[in-house]
């Protein structure tokens, strides 16, 4: 076999390390109810044993939400969530003492770990090879949340080619002086501009202060090219709506009362909280897909929380299924 080219700033060899042949991936997502009175339990998914620990620890003391409740939430939305995570490297953001406690980022899959946790090994331009975990099924999802991960941060590109993403996005974040109503107005402005180019887009709340607008694209352009398109688009749109939007990246230079169209989150190696991610916010809000008609009528970040999103998913299904489909994706090459 020819030897892979070494990593550069624009080329990053990656390899998927699958679970051993005798350990089958769990394809079904069973209904799961975690006991409320247990401090720790073991769950067996056809040989994949997951140990859940410290289940009574309060992760949101003011709300009475425990680590058990967080894990139960992810089990409840797993059928809608997992397809958006499969075969993507995960950056772990761990909150061992709950939402209000200190957190730390972790890229390398911890040791020891179950032998069935699949790995995305990515070579960086420095020569370092980092073994990121991948969330492939319900057992691996529960394993990751048990590490104290409140939200989920997956890569934009799948592990078979980590330099070529299958979507681009705009992170709409209010600058001081702008409220959430302005963020909603900004999202609707982004949609209008994208649709004028025949580009479909989909929105979700960030679960924090803003809105994410995603565009499913045909995989092909590099992450750098996707970032370049997002930058040009953001600056062009901000120039057309200067009283509403800004694309100025330097914090001290941003005009007050605007909404930042953050294109830099499209850079290689960056991540955003995935859909259905619980956020470490005061109300345990969730990054939730929303329809454009909901945005037009008006929503609030705290409308979507750990206690009500599972019922919403059961009622509406996954509003972001189009981001998983082959049809309807935009060919970005025409604008590069």
C-alpha positions in Angstrom: 0.0 0.0 0.0 1.3 3.5 -0.8 2.3 5.4 2.3 -0.1 8.2 3.3 1.1 11.8 2.7 2.2 13.5 6.0 -0.2 15.9 7.6 -0.1 19.6 6.7 -2.3 22.5 7.6 -4.7 21.5 4.8 -4.3 17.7 4.8 -4.9 15.5 7.8 -4.7 11.7 7.4 -7.2 10.0 9.6 -8.0 6.4 10.4 -11.1 4.7 11.9 -10.3 2.1 14.5 -13.4 -0.2 14.8 -14.4 -2.3 17.7 -13.0 -5.9 17.8 -14.9 -8.3 15.4 -16.5 -10.3 18.2 -18.1 -7.2 19.7 -21.1 -6.2 17.7 -22.3 -2.6 17.4 -25.7 -2.1 19.1 -28.0 -1.3 16.2 -31.2 -1.1 18.1 -32.0 1.7 20.5 -34.1 0.1 23.3 -36.3 2.1 25.6 -34.3 2.7 28.8 -35.4 3.7 32.2 -32.6 4.4 34.7 -33.7 3.9 38.4 -34.0 7.1 40.3 -32.7 5.6 43.6 -29.5 4.1 42.3 -26.1 5.6 42.9 -24.5 3.4 40.2 -25.7 0.7 37.8 -24.3 -1.5 35.0 -26.2 -1.9 31.7 -25.6 -4.7 29.3 -26.3 -4.1 25.6 -25.6 -7.5 24.0 -22.1 -7.7 25.6 -21.4 -4.0 25.7 -21.4 -3.2 29.4 -21.8 0.4 30.4 -21.1 1.5 34.0 -23.0 4.5 35.1 -21.7 6.2 38.3 -22.5 9.0 40.7 -26.1 9.1 39.4 -27.4 11.0 42.4 -24.9 13.9 42.0 -26.7 17.2 41.4 -25.7 18.7 38.1 -28.2 21.6 38.4 -28.7 22.0 42.2 -31.3 24.8 41.8 -33.4 22.7 39.5 -32.9 19.4 41.4 -31.5 17.8 38.1 -29.1 15.0 38.7 -26.5 13.2 36.6 -29.1 10.4 36.3 -31.6 12.9 34.8 -29.0 14.1 32.2 -28.2 10.5 31.2 -31.9 9.6 31.0 -32.5 12.7 28.7 -29.9 11.5 26.3 -31.3 8.0 26.3 -34.7 9.4 25.5 -33.5 11.4 22.5 -30.9 8.9 21.2 -32.9 7.8 18.2 -33.0 11.3 16.8 -29.5 12.3 18.0 -27.2 9.4 17.1 -27.5 9.6 13.3 -25.9 13.1 13.5 -22.9 11.8 15.5 -22.0 8.5 13.9 -18.5 8.3 12.4 -17.4 11.8 13.6 -14.7 12.5 16.1 -15.9 13.9 19.4 -14.3 16.7 21.5 -15.2 16.1 25.1 -16.1 19.0 27.4 -16.3 17.5 30.8 -18.2 18.9 33.8 -17.3 16.5 36.7 -19.1 18.7 39.2 -22.1 19.7 37.2 -23.2 22.7 35.1 -22.0 25.4 37.5 -18.7 23.7 38.2 -15.3 23.9 36.5 -15.0 22.2 33.1 -12.1 21.0 30.9 -11.7 20.0 27.3 -10.4 16.6 26.4 -9.6 15.3 22.9 -7.9 12.0 23.5 -10.2 9.1 24.4 -9.4 8.3 28.1 -7.8 5.1 29.3 -8.9 2.7 30.5 -12.0 2.6 28.3 -14.3 -0.2 26.9 -12.7 -2.1 24.0 -15.8 -1.3 21.9 -15.4 2.5 21.9 -14.4 3.2 18.3 -11.7 5.7 17.6 -11.0 8.4 15.0 -7.2 8.8 14.9 -6.3 12.2 13.3 -2.8 13.3 12.4 -2.2 17.0 12.9 0.3 19.2 11.1 2.5 19.1 14.2 2.9 15.4 13.7 0.7 14.5 16.8 -1.8 11.8 16.3 -4.9 12.3 18.5 -7.3 9.4 19.2 -10.8 11.0 19.4 -13.7 8.8 20.6 -16.7 8.4 18.3 -20.3 8.0 19.4 -21.7 5.1 17.3 -24.6 3.7 19.3 -26.5 4.1 22.6 -23.8 2.4 24.8 -21.1 4.7 23.6 -23.3 7.7 24.0 -24.1 6.8 27.6 -20.4 6.1 28.3 -19.5 9.6 27.1 -22.2 11.3 29.1 -21.2 9.4 32.2 -17.8 11.1 31.9 -19.5 14.3 32.8 -20.1 15.6 29.3 -23.1 17.9 29.3 -23.1 19.0 25.7 -21.8 17.1 22.7 -19.3 18.6 20.2 -18.7 16.5 17.1 -16.5 17.3 14.1 -18.1 18.8 10.9 -16.5 16.1 8.7 -16.7 12.4 9.0 -13.6 10.4 10.0 -13.1 8.9 6.5 -12.1 12.4 5.3 -11.7 14.9 8.1 -10.8 17.7 5.7 -14.1 17.7 3.8 -17.2 18.6 5.8 -20.8 17.8 4.7 -22.3 21.1 6.0 -21.4 24.7 6.7 -23.0 26.9 9.3 -23.4 30.4 10.7 -23.2 30.9 14.5 -25.4 33.9 15.3 -24.3 35.4 18.6 -25.7 38.7 20.1 -23.1 41.4 20.7 -23.8 43.3 24.0 -26.8 45.5 23.5 -28.6 43.0 21.2 -31.4 40.8 22.5 -32.6 37.4 21.4 -35.3 39.0 19.2 -32.5 40.5 17.1 -30.9 37.1 16.8 -34.1 35.7 15.5 -34.3 38.6 13.0 -30.7 37.9 12.0 -31.5 34.2 11.4 -34.5 35.1 9.1 -32.2 37.5 7.2 -29.6 34.8 6.7 -32.4 32.4 5.4 -33.7 35.0 3.0 -30.2 35.6 1.6 -29.4 31.9 1.3 -32.7 31.0 -0.3 -32.1 33.8 -2.9 -29.1 31.6 -4.0 -31.3 28.5 -4.0 -29.5 27.2 -0.8 -31.6 25.4 1.7 -30.8 26.0 5.4 -32.0 24.8 8.8 -32.0 26.5 12.2 -31.6 25.4 15.8 -31.3 27.3 19.0 -27.8 27.2 20.5 -29.3 26.5 23.9 -27.2 29.5 25.1 -27.8 32.9 23.6 -28.0 32.5 19.9 -29.1 30.5 16.8 -27.2 28.2 14.5 -28.1 28.2 10.8 -26.8 25.1 8.9 -26.5 24.3 5.2 -26.2 20.7 4.1 -23.6 20.6 1.3 -22.3 17.9 -1.1 -19.0 16.8 0.3 -16.1 17.8 -1.8 -14.8 21.3 -0.9 -12.2 21.4 1.8 -12.9 22.8 5.3 -10.7 25.8 4.3 -12.9 26.4 1.2 -16.1 26.1 3.2 -14.7 28.6 5.7 -13.8 31.0 2.9 -17.3 30.9 1.5 -18.8 31.4 4.9 -16.5 34.4 5.5 -17.3 36.1 2.2 -21.1 35.5 2.7 -21.0 36.8 6.2 -19.2 40.0 5.3 -21.4 40.6 2.2 -24.6 40.2 4.2 -23.3 42.4 7.1 -22.5 45.1 4.6 -26.2 45.0 3.4 -27.7 45.0 6.9 -25.1 47.1 9.0 -27.7 48.1 11.7 -28.5 44.4 12.4 -25.4 42.3 11.6 -21.6 42.4 12.0 -18.9 40.1 10.8 -16.1 41.8 12.6 -14.2 39.2 14.4 -12.1 41.3 16.8 -14.2 41.7 19.9 -13.2 45.3 20.7 -14.1 46.4 17.2 -17.6 45.0 17.1 -20.4 47.6 17.0 -22.7 47.3 20.0 -26.3 46.1 19.6 -25.6 43.9 16.5 -25.7 40.2 15.9 -22.3 38.6 15.1 -22.4 36.3 12.0 -19.6 34.0 13.3 -18.1 32.3 10.2 -14.8 31.3 12.0 -16.5 28.4 13.7 -16.2 26.7 10.2 -12.4 26.5 10.7 -10.8 23.1 10.7 -10.9 21.4 14.1 -13.5 23.8 15.6 -16.8 22.4 16.8 -20.3 23.6 17.9 -22.7 21.9 20.3 -24.7 19.3 18.4 -28.5 19.3 18.0 -30.3 18.0 21.1 -27.3 19.0 23.3 -28.1 20.0 26.8 -26.2 23.2 27.6 -24.7 24.1 31.0 -27.1 27.0 31.3 -29.2 28.0 34.3 -32.5 26.4 33.0 -30.8 23.3 31.5 -31.7 24.5 28.0 -31.2 22.4 24.9 -29.9 23.2 21.5 -33.0 22.4 19.6 -34.0 22.3 15.9 -36.8 24.7 15.2 -38.9 25.5 12.1 -38.7 28.8 10.3 -42.4 29.4 11.1 -41.6 29.0 14.8 -38.9 31.6 14.5 -41.3 33.9 12.6 -43.9 33.6 15.4 -41.2 34.1 18.1 -39.4 31.8 20.5 -37.2 32.0 23.5 -34.1 30.0 24.3 -35.7 28.6 27.5 -38.6 27.3 25.6 -36.5 24.2 24.9 -35.2 22.4 28.0 -34.1 19.0 29.3 -37.6 18.4 30.7 -39.6 19.1 27.6 -37.5 18.3 24.5 -37.9 14.5 24.6 -41.7 15.0 24.3 -41.1 17.4 21.4 -39.0 14.9 19.6 -41.6 12.2 20.1 -44.2 14.6 18.7 -42.3 16.1 15.8 -39.5 13.7 15.0 -36.1 14.9 14.0 -36.6 18.3 12.2 -33.0 18.0 10.9 -33.4 14.8 9.0 -32.6 16.7 5.8 -29.0 17.2 7.0 -28.6 13.4 6.9 -30.1 12.9 3.4 -28.2 12.7 0.1 -30.8 14.6 -1.8 -31.2 18.3 -1.4 -27.6 19.1 -0.6 -26.1 22.2 -2.1 -23.0 22.0 -4.4 -20.8 24.7 -3.0 -18.3 24.6 -5.9 -20.3 27.0 -8.0 -19.5 29.8 -5.5 -15.9 29.0 -4.7 
